[in-house]
């Protein structure tokens, strides 16, 4: 799986995802929402999942406690789900 996360200065984001299954089939997804960094946590609220509004019963949020390894890279931990992530800054033309 590969994700490209674009954080806009106005507080919105777009996340493009490519998933390759065991048979080699490619699935692409595109999600959008709002984001906030509080000095410790990068918080994202999804408002669109593949062009559809998310379920009201299970609103998707993602919160990662992040630490910067360099000006172009950070790591994060989702303490609720136990996920670890690593993001690197890419050029404006980056695609999943």
N, CA and C atoms as a LAMMPS dump frame, in Angstrom:
ITEM: TIMESTEP
0
ITEM: NUMBER OF ATOMS
288
ITEM: BOX BOUNDS ff ff ff
-5.0000000000000000e+02 5.0000000000000000e+02
-5.0000000000000000e+02 5.0000000000000000e+02
-5.0000000000000000e+02 5.0000000000000000e+02
ITEM: ATOMS id mol type element x y z
1 1 1 N 0.844 -1.163 0
2 1 2 C 0 0 0
3 1 3 C 0.897 1.237 0
4 2 1 N 0.495 2.221 -0.764
5 2 2 C 1.209 3.494 -0.788
6 2 3 C 0.19 4.614 -0.678
7 3 1 N 0.506 5.599 0.159
8 3 2 C -0.372 6.749 0.368
9 3 3 C 0.392 8.02 0.052
10 4 1 N -0.301 8.957 -0.584
11 4 2 C 0.237 10.299 -0.778
12 4 3 C -0.739 11.238 -0.09
13 5 1 N -0.251 11.93 0.932
14 5 2 C -1.07 12.838 1.727
15 5 3 C -0.675 14.264 1.394
16 6 1 N -1.64 15.052 0.936
17 6 2 C -1.404 16.46 0.609
18 6 3 C -2.13 17.318 1.63
19 7 1 N -1.36 18.039 2.455
20 7 2 C -1.925 18.931 3.463
21 7 3 C -1.923 20.352 2.907
22 8 1 N -3.087 20.956 2.825
23 8 2 C -3.2 22.324 2.322
24 8 3 C -3.158 23.308 3.489
25 9 1 N -2.626 24.489 3.25
26 9 2 C -2.484 25.487 4.314
27 9 3 C -3.833 25.965 4.842
28 10 1 N -4.889 25.813 4.084
29 10 2 C -6.217 26.248 4.537
30 10 3 C -6.894 25.214 5.448
31 11 1 N -6.187 24.111 5.762
32 11 2 C -6.711 23.126 6.704
33 11 3 C -7.447 21.962 6.077
34 12 1 N -7.293 21.769 4.773
35 12 2 C -7.896 20.613 4.112
36 12 3 C -6.796 19.656 3.678
37 13 1 N -7.177 18.411 3.411
38 13 2 C -6.201 17.44 2.921
39 13 3 C -6.829 16.561 1.852
40 14 1 N -5.965 15.925 1.086
41 14 2 C -6.346 14.887 0.124
42 14 3 C -5.371 13.738 0.325
43 15 1 N -5.905 12.535 0.378
44 15 2 C -5.096 11.334 0.544
45 15 3 C -5.384 10.401 -0.628
46 16 1 N -4.371 10.142 -1.44
47 16 2 C -4.484 9.206 -2.556
48 16 3 C -3.808 7.906 -2.15
49 17 1 N -4.502 6.795 -2.371
50 17 2 C -4.032 5.489 -1.915
51 17 3 C -4.005 4.522 -3.092
52 18 1 N -2.941 3.73 -3.165
53 18 2 C -2.851 2.615 -4.11
54 18 3 C -2.637 1.344 -3.31
55 19 1 N -3.462 0.335 -3.587
56 19 2 C -3.374 -0.948 -2.896
57 19 3 C -3.218 -2.037 -3.953
58 20 1 N -2.22 -2.894 -3.78
59 20 2 C -2.029 -4.035 -4.669
60 20 3 C -2.294 -5.288 -3.842
61 21 1 N -3.276 -6.094 -4.277
62 21 2 C -3.597 -7.302 -3.516
63 21 3 C -2.658 -8.445 -3.894
64 22 1 N -2.849 -9.593 -3.269
65 22 2 C -1.96 -10.742 -3.474
66 22 3 C -1.956 -11.226 -4.921
67 23 1 N -3.041 -10.985 -5.65
68 23 2 C -3.125 -11.401 -7.058
69 23 3 C -2.554 -10.345 -8.002
70 24 1 N -2.083 -9.237 -7.433
71 24 2 C -1.502 -8.184 -8.261
72 24 3 C -2.497 -7.163 -8.776
73 25 1 N -3.753 -7.239 -8.334
74 25 2 C -4.764 -6.272 -8.766
75 25 3 C -4.577 -4.951 -8.029
76 26 1 N -4.693 -3.867 -8.76
77 26 2 C -4.5 -2.524 -8.228
78 26 3 C -5.846 -1.883 -7.928
79 27 1 N -5.968 -1.317 -6.728
80 27 2 C -7.146 -0.549 -6.337
81 27 3 C -6.677 0.842 -5.958
82 28 1 N -7.344 1.856 -6.487
83 28 2 C -7.019 3.246 -6.151
84 28 3 C -8.175 3.847 -5.371
85 29 1 N -7.819 4.644 -4.377
86 29 2 C -8.811 5.342 -3.571
87 29 3 C -8.366 6.791 -3.402
88 30 1 N -9.338 7.683 -3.212
89 30 2 C -9.042 9.094 -2.956
90 30 3 C -9.961 9.573 -1.838
91 31 1 N -9.36 10.142 -0.805
92 31 2 C -10.112 10.607 0.355
93 31 3 C -9.794 12.081 0.595
94 32 1 N -10.74 12.794 1.21
95 32 2 C -10.546 14.211 1.514
96 32 3 C -11.101 14.508 2.89
97 33 1 N -10.656 15.633 3.444
98 33 2 C -11.158 16.041 4.74
99 33 3 C -10.443 17.269 5.248
100 34 1 N -10.484 17.426 6.573
101 34 2 C -9.836 18.564 7.222
102 34 3 C -8.752 18.051 8.158
103 35 1 N -7.754 18.893 8.417
104 35 2 C -6.664 18.493 9.291
105 35 3 C -6.313 19.626 10.248
106 36 1 N -5.656 19.24 11.351
107 36 2 C -5.203 20.18 12.372
108 36 3 C -3.959 19.595 13.023
109 37 1 N -2.963 20.429 13.252
110 37 2 C -1.777 20.012 14.01
111 37 3 C -1.752 20.845 15.278
112 38 1 N -1.783 20.201 16.442
113 38 2 C -1.85 20.918 17.716
114 38 3 C -0.493 21.054 18.403
115 39 1 N 0.581 20.77 17.69
116 39 2 C 1.918 20.836 18.263
117 39 3 C 2.445 19.476 18.676
118 40 1 N 1.553 18.509 18.838
119 40 2 C 1.919 17.133 19.187
120 40 3 C 1.277 16.135 18.238
121 41 1 N 0.003 16.337 17.951
122 41 2 C -0.778 15.383 17.165
123 41 3 C -1.227 15.966 15.832
124 42 1 N -1.132 15.155 14.793
125 42 2 C -1.714 15.476 13.495
126 42 3 C -3.077 14.797 13.471
127 43 1 N -4.128 15.607 13.405
128 43 2 C -5.494 15.09 13.46
129 43 3 C -6.16 15.294 12.105
130 44 1 N -6.775 14.218 11.599
131 44 2 C -7.492 14.293 10.326
132 44 3 C -8.915 13.789 10.506
133 45 1 N -9.859 14.527 9.934
134 45 2 C -11.263 14.112 9.897
135 45 3 C -11.626 13.956 8.426
136 46 1 N -12.046 12.762 8.057
137 46 2 C -12.392 12.473 6.669
138 46 3 C -13.815 12.945 6.383
139 47 1 N -13.979 13.707 5.302
140 47 2 C -15.301 14.172 4.884
141 47 3 C -15.752 13.499 3.595
142 48 1 N -14.837 12.83 2.903
143 48 2 C -15.148 12.121 1.663
144 48 3 C -14.246 10.895 1.566
145 49 1 N -14.863 9.745 1.32
146 49 2 C -14.132 8.491 1.143
147 49 3 C -14.474 7.971 -0.249
148 50 1 N -13.528 8.113 -1.171
149 50 2 C -13.774 7.711 -2.561
150 50 3 C -14.968 8.432 -3.168
151 51 1 N -15.089 9.72 -2.872
152 51 2 C -16.154 10.531 -3.449
153 51 3 C -17.491 10.438 -2.75
154 52 1 N -17.579 9.645 -1.704
155 52 2 C -18.824 9.469 -0.959
156 52 3 C -18.642 9.983 0.462
157 53 1 N -19.701 10.55 1.057
158 53 2 C -19.581 10.942 2.459
159 53 3 C -19.426 9.699 3.332
160 54 1 N -18.638 9.796 4.401
161 54 2 C -18.469 8.627 5.278
162 54 3 C -19.753 8.323 6.047
163 55 1 N -19.836 7.112 6.538
164 55 2 C -20.986 6.688 7.328
165 55 3 C -21.106 7.541 8.585
166 56 1 N -22.337 7.952 8.9
167 56 2 C -22.55 8.727 10.132
168 56 3 C -22.334 7.857 11.366
169 57 1 N -22.443 6.548 11.199
170 57 2 C -22.282 5.64 12.331
171 57 3 C -20.82 5.398 12.681
172 58 1 N -19.932 5.651 11.729
173 58 2 C -18.503 5.404 11.967
174 58 3 C -17.686 6.487 11.264
175 59 1 N -17.73 7.694 11.81
176 59 2 C -16.987 8.795 11.213
177 59 3 C -15.496 8.516 11.305
178 60 1 N -14.806 8.587 10.193
179 60 2 C -13.374 8.275 10.203
180 60 3 C -12.523 9.461 10.654
181 61 1 N -11.794 9.228 11.712
182 61 2 C -10.817 10.174 12.228
183 61 3 C -9.473 9.461 12.279
184 62 1 N -8.411 10.202 12.135
185 62 2 C -7.066 9.65 12.302
186 62 3 C -6.269 10.649 13.124
187 63 1 N -5.697 10.191 14.225
188 63 2 C -4.871 11.043 15.078
189 63 3 C -3.548 10.343 15.31
190 64 1 N -2.468 11.013 14.94
191 64 2 C -1.124 10.465 15.101
192 64 3 C -0.267 11.426 15.909
193 65 1 N 0.348 10.912 16.975
194 65 2 C 1.359 11.679 17.693
195 65 3 C 2.604 11.639 16.821
196 66 1 N 3.059 12.799 16.371
197 66 2 C 4.143 12.791 15.394
198 66 3 C 5.427 13.375 15.964
199 67 1 N 6.527 12.938 15.366
200 67 2 C 7.846 13.497 15.67
201 67 3 C 8.571 13.683 14.346
202 68 1 N 9.243 14.805 14.232
203 68 2 C 9.934 15.146 12.991
204 68 3 C 11.35 14.602 13.023
205 69 1 N 11.684 13.794 12.02
206 69 2 C 13.033 13.248 11.902
207 69 3 C 13.924 14.184 11.115
208 70 1 N 13.316 14.991 10.255
209 70 2 C 14.032 16 9.478
210 70 3 C 12.992 16.995 8.987
211 71 1 N 13.432 17.995 8.237
212 71 2 C 12.493 18.97 7.682
213 71 3 C 11.573 18.336 6.645
214 72 1 N 11.956 17.172 6.137
215 72 2 C 11.19 16.533 5.072
216 72 3 C 10.582 15.187 5.447
217 73 1 N 10.634 14.818 6.722
218 73 2 C 10.135 13.496 7.106
219 73 3 C 9.646 13.511 8.549
220 74 1 N 8.504 12.823 8.779
221 74 2 C 8.044 12.641 10.152
222 74 3 C 7.449 11.254 10.315
223 75 1 N 7.443 10.799 11.556
224 75 2 C 6.826 9.525 11.903
225 75 3 C 5.687 9.805 12.867
226 76 1 N 4.754 8.87 12.933
227 76 2 C 3.621 9.062 13.818
228 76 3 C 3.128 7.749 14.378
229 77 1 N 2.464 7.843 15.532
230 77 2 C 1.892 6.677 16.196
231 77 3 C 0.434 6.976 16.514
232 78 1 N -0.444 6.073 16.082
233 78 2 C -1.854 6.121 16.449
234 78 3 C -1.982 5.237 17.685
235 79 1 N -2.093 5.85 18.86
236 79 2 C -2.118 5.084 20.106
237 79 3 C -3.422 4.31 20.301
238 80 1 N -4.489 4.694 19.609
239 80 2 C -5.766 3.987 19.73
240 80 3 C -5.733 2.675 18.949
241 81 1 N -5.276 2.732 17.696
242 81 2 C -5.268 1.548 16.83
243 81 3 C -3.919 0.843 16.783
244 82 1 N -2.88 1.476 17.31
245 82 2 C -1.558 0.87 17.31
246 82 3 C -0.824 0.943 15.986
247 83 1 N -1.26 1.817 15.085
248 83 2 C -0.605 1.962 13.781
249 83 3 C 0.58 2.909 13.866
250 84 1 N 1.594 2.624 13.075
251 84 2 C 2.749 3.515 12.923
252 84 3 C 2.823 3.936 11.464
253 85 1 N 3.159 5.201 11.244
254 85 2 C 3.255 5.726 9.884
255 85 3 C 4.572 6.473 9.716
256 86 1 N 4.981 6.615 8.469
257 86 2 C 6.15 7.428 8.128
258 86 3 C 5.794 8.191 6.864
259 87 1 N 5.948 9.503 6.915
260 87 2 C 5.687 10.345 5.751
261 87 3 C 6.953 11.083 5.364
262 88 1 N 7.146 11.218 4.058
263 88 2 C 8.257 11.994 3.505
264 88 3 C 7.693 13.053 2.577
265 89 1 N 8.315 14.222 2.575
266 89 2 C 7.894 15.294 1.676
267 89 3 C 8.294 14.932 0.253
268 90 1 N 7.335 15.062 -0.663
269 90 2 C 7.569 14.798 -2.075
270 90 3 C 7.294 16.068 -2.864
271 91 1 N 7.616 16.049 -4.132
272 91 2 C 7.329 17.188 -4.996
273 91 3 C 5.839 17.359 -5.213
274 92 1 N 5.451 18.507 -5.743
275 92 2 C 4.037 18.798 -5.962
276 92 3 C 3.39 17.857 -6.97
277 93 1 N 4.175 17.224 -7.809
278 93 2 C 3.624 16.34 -8.832
279 93 3 C 3.6 14.879 -8.39
280 94 1 N 3.782 14.615 -7.102
281 94 2 C 3.826 13.238 -6.6
282 94 3 C 2.479 12.555 -6.785
283 95 1 N 2.528 11.3 -7.128
284 95 2 C 1.328 10.476 -7.27
285 95 3 C 1.564 9.187 -6.495
286 96 1 N 0.483 8.522 -6.079
287 96 2 C 0.664 7.269 -5.339
288 96 3 C 1.455 6.236 -6.116
